[in-house]
């Protein structure tokens, strides 16, 4: 079992996607923990991340950093797959692009 932590950014994205939850971080921890234990994860876009696929809503993907020696997962953001996505991957990609330093920096 992995220890799961959730960033504020991921909690904000979750609130955009899932309405009616009072404790988004606790809900994310529960969902990610269950999916992780069920083996519902895959390598992320870069080697530093792992995608955890929600068991209840398979279109919801949690992007995590996995600290193997400590047995910790940190949920850094999330996105949705599919045509009706409220938090599509392009928003996550835009955030990542802003974080990358340009060659002019």
Secondary structure, DSSP 4 states (H G I P E B T S, - for coil): --EEEE-HHHHHHHHHHSTT-S-HHHHHHHHHHHHHHTT-EEE-SSTTEEEEE-SS-TTEEEEEEEETTTTEEEEEEEEE-STT-SSBHHHHHHHHHHHSPPTT-
